[in-house]
Every structure is written in C-alpha cells, then in structure tokens.
C-alpha cells in the first residue's frame, strides 16, 4: 500500500464512505448472495474449525449453495476485504497519524484472500476431502479473526489515549 495513498485518503469523508460500503456488503450483498439457504453457516465466519467441521458444513450446504458460495468468494469477497482493510487502516491513521501502524490491517487482507482460496478449493473439490487444505484454511480463518480483533483493539486504545489527552488538556 502506497504511503501517500493512506495519508491522502485517511479522512472523515473516506472513512464514512468505506463504512457505508461495509454496511452495503453486510446488509445487502452478503445476505442476498451467500445466504440462500436456511441456517447456512459460512466457513468465512468460523474460528479454529477442524476439517471434519468444515466438511460437515460443506455437506450441509447442498450443491446450489456450494456453487453460489464459490461465485461469491471469487467476486464479492474479493472486494470486501479491500473495503474493510482500508476502513481499518484509515481509522488507525486518522487516530495515530503513523503510517507503519496504519498498514497493519492489510495483513488481514492477505489472510482473508488465503482463506478464500482455501474455501474455494474445498468447495470446488467436494466431495473429495482435502484434509491438509482444510487445516490450512482454518488457520487463515482464525488468523484473520485475530488480526481483525487486534486492529479493533488498536483503534480502541488509540481512542482512549486521545480522549485521555483531551481530558487532561482541559483539566490543565
């Protein structure tokens, strides 16, 4: 990610735009594209699953949902990680004004793409069971969630520090 790109775009307008895009994905695109079946639990949303759990979910999807899931992973879920990684990056830069820490959320982008590649492979090869690929995909799913949580904690800590600075400045 280009240093100037983050510095130029990490502002209130861009953050609001990306937040709106995030809501569009969460409230419109994902529910209407991925969740065409009852009680569908996507692998993307799981943490630390076993290959047995992965294949139980994949079997429960049925053929139509598996096909839809593959298409979604190769279209919508290629754009979504860019949106939320950029949003987290811009918020972090907006708070800290430091480039290095603002690049952290792009690790999520990489892990999300690796997770998606694994999920597509598992879905495409089903009913063949690729146990090692399932373990690796679970690892990237879990790592993605750990990195997302870490980014949110970085934001919360930064906000708390800024609030404390403003309060201590007003007290003086």
N, C-alpha and C positions, 0 to 999 in steps of 0.2 A: 504494500500500500504506500503510495506516494505521500511524503511528509506534507507537502503543500496542499494536497487534496484534503487531508484531515483538517489542517489549520484553516483553509478557506471555507470548508463546509460545516465545521462543528459550531453551529449557531442555533439559535432558537427556532428559526424557520425550518431548517433541515431536520432538526430533532422532532418537531411537530409533524412534518411531512412523513418521516420514517415511522413515527408512532401511528399515524393514520394508516400507512401501508401495512404495518403489523396487525392492526385491527382488521383491515380488509382481509388479510390472509386468515386470521384466526376465526373471524365471524362469518365470512362469506365463502372464500375459496376452499379452505380445508374441509369444512362440514359438507359442502355441496359436491366436492370432488372425491375425497377419500372415504368418507363415512356413508357409503351407500347401503350398508347392512346394519342390522341390529347389533348393538353391543360390540362393535368392532374395536379391538384394542390394537393400535398400531405399534409395530416394533420401534419406531422412532421415539415413542413416548415411554418406553420401558427402560428400567435401570438394572444393570447386572443380571441379565437373564441367562439361563442355561440353553444349550442347543435344543434340549427337549422342550423347554418352554417356547422357544422361537418356533419350532416346528409344530407345536400344538396350536399356536396362534395362526400360523400359516395354513394349516389344515382347516381350521375353523373358518377362515376367510371364504373359502369356496373359489371356484375358477374365476368368476366375474370380478370379485373384489381383488383377487391377486393381480389380474390384468390391469384393473384400474389403479391399483397401488403402484405397479411398475411405471405406468404412464405418469402418475403424479410425482413419483420420485425423479423421473427424468425431465419433468417440465416445471411444475410449480415449486417443488422442493429443491430446484437448482437456484431459484431466485430468492426464496425465503431466507436462507442463511445469509445472503448478502445484505438483505434488509435488516435483520436483527443484529448481525455483527456490526454493521455500520452504525445502527442506532446506539448500541452499547459503546462503541468506540467514540462516537461524537459526544455522548453524555460524559464519558470519562475525560475526554479532552476538555470539554466545557468546564468541568469541575476542577481539574488539576492543572490544565494548561501545559501538560507534558506529553510529548509525542510518544516516548517509549511505552509508557503505561497505556496510552490510547490504542496501541497496536495489539494489546493482549487479546481483545475479543476476536481478532481474526484467526486465532488458534482454534476458536470454536468453529469457524467457517471450514477450516481444513478437516477437523474431526467429523463435522456433520457430512461433508462430502464423502469421506471414507466410510462412514456409517451407511450413507445412501447407496454407495457402490456395493457394499456387502449385502444390504437388504435386497437390492435389485438382483444380485447374483443368487441369493437364497430363493427368492420368488420365481425367478426365471428357470432355475434348475429343478424346482419342486416337480415331482415327488422325490427326486434324488436328494439325499441328505448330505450336506457338506458340513460336517461337524466342526472342522477347524475354522472354516469361514464363519460359521455361526458364533464361535467363541471370539474371533477377532472382531466381528461386527458388534457383539455385546460389549467388548472392551471399548470400542469407539463410541458406542451409545452412552456408556457410563462416563467416559472421559468428557464427552460433550456436555453432559449434565453437570459434572463437577466444574468445568470451565465456565458454564453459564452462571452457576451459583457463585463462583469466585468473582466473576465480573459484577454481579449484583452486589456482592459484599464490598468490592472496591468502590462502587458508586455510593453505597450507604455510608461507608467510613468517610469518604470524601465529603458527603453532605453533612454528616455530623461535625466534622472538623470545620467546615465553612460556617455552620450555624454557631458553633462554639466561638469561632473567631469574631463573628458579628456581635455576639452577646458580650464577649469580653471587651470589645472595642467600645460598645455603648456604655458599659459599666465604667470605663476609664473616663 
